[in-house]
Amino acid sequence: MNDEATKPKAPADAVPIPGGLVGAGYAAAYLKCSEWTLAEWRCQGKGPRFVKLGNRVRYSLPALAEWVEAHTAASTSEHDARKAG
């Protein structure tokens, strides 16, 4: 029996296309948070930049990487200073 035929198919946004857009599920997995958290961040303007296509939310991989880099700190005091400023 062919194992490939019995494997569940991944959603279309599960595998990123280089330079393409990914769905909220992939973005949440990338950031190790929930899709609900991403939705809250979008409403509050705190999360990574996103694209709205109709009723679908998409993220670019560079936007996710930029957001992570912008929130990277070497110490808690550096993080707190960045948060206050």
Secondary structure, 3 states (H helix, E strand, C coil): CCHHHHCCCCCHHHCCCCCCEEEHHHHHHHHCCCHHHHHHHHHHCCCCCCEEECCEEEEEHHHHHHHHHHCCCCCHHHHHHHHHC
